[in-house]
Amino acid sequence: MKLKIPRPELEIIMNLEYILFKTFAETDFTKFVPTILKYFYDANLLTEEILIQWGQGKLEVADHILYEESLMKKFIEAAAPLISWLSY
């Protein structure tokens, strides 16, 4: 079952993905993704629950205007260290 997430958190995730992997495609931000997401988590802009569910592919994002499956997959893979840490 896919979970619908609150719009502000969805917007943060989707916009970060778009900015890091689409707008600045010529730069590899992959190694910085866990740190960037951790800053948003520490600022209480993204919750542990949402990050874990997003990392496990349990969030409904396919209807978002910025959604691109390949970018989402790359972003989730890059975020894996943070998702693993939060899942402990």
C-alpha positions in Angstrom: 0.0 0.0 0.0 1.4 3.4 -1.1 1.2 6.2 1.5 0.2 9.7 0.5 2.5 12.1 2.2 1.9 15.7 3.4 2.5 18.1 0.5 5.4 20.1 2.2 7.5 17.0 2.7 6.8 15.8 -0.8 7.7 19.2 -2.2 11.0 19.2 -0.4 12.0 15.7 -1.6 10.9 16.2 -5.2 12.5 19.6 -5.5 15.8 18.4 -4.0 15.8 15.5 -6.4 15.1 17.8 -9.4 17.7 20.4 -8.4 20.5 18.0 -7.6 20.0 15.5 -10.5 18.2 17.5 -13.2 19.1 21.2 -12.9 22.7 20.4 -12.1 23.0 17.1 -14.0 26.6 17.9 -15.0 27.7 17.8 -11.3 27.6 14.6 -9.3 25.9 15.3 -5.9 25.4 11.7 -5.1 27.8 11.6 -2.2 26.2 14.7 -0.6 22.6 13.5 -0.7 22.6 11.8 2.8 24.1 14.9 4.4 21.6 17.3 2.6 18.7 15.2 3.7 20.0 15.0 7.2 20.0 18.8 7.4 16.4 18.8 6.4 15.7 16.1 9.0 17.6 17.9 11.7 15.6 21.1 10.9 12.3 19.1 11.3 11.4 19.7 7.7 11.4 15.9 6.9 10.3 13.3 9.4 12.0 10.0 10.1 8.8 8.1 9.1 8.6 9.9 5.7 12.2 9.4 4.9 12.1 5.7 5.7 8.9 5.1 3.8 10.2 7.1 0.8 13.5 5.2 0.9 11.5 1.9 0.8 9.4 3.1 -2.1 6.2 3.2 -0.1 5.2 6.7 -0.9 2.9 7.8 -3.7 4.9 10.3 -5.8 4.3 9.2 -9.4 1.6 11.8 -9.8 3.9 14.7 -8.9 4.8 17.1 -11.7 8.6 16.7 -11.1 8.5 12.9 -10.9 10.9 11.0 -13.1 11.4 7.3 -12.3 15.1 7.2 -13.1 15.8 10.3 -11.0 13.8 9.0 -8.1 15.7 5.7 -8.2 19.0 7.5 -8.3 18.0 9.8 -5.4 16.8 6.9 -3.2 20.0 4.9 -3.9 22.1 8.0 -3.0 20.1 8.4 0.2 20.5 4.8 1.3 23.1 5.5 4.0 20.7 7.9 5.8 17.7 5.6 5.3 19.7 2.7 6.8 20.8 4.9 9.8 17.2 6.1 10.4 15.9 2.5 10.2 18.0 1.3 13.1 
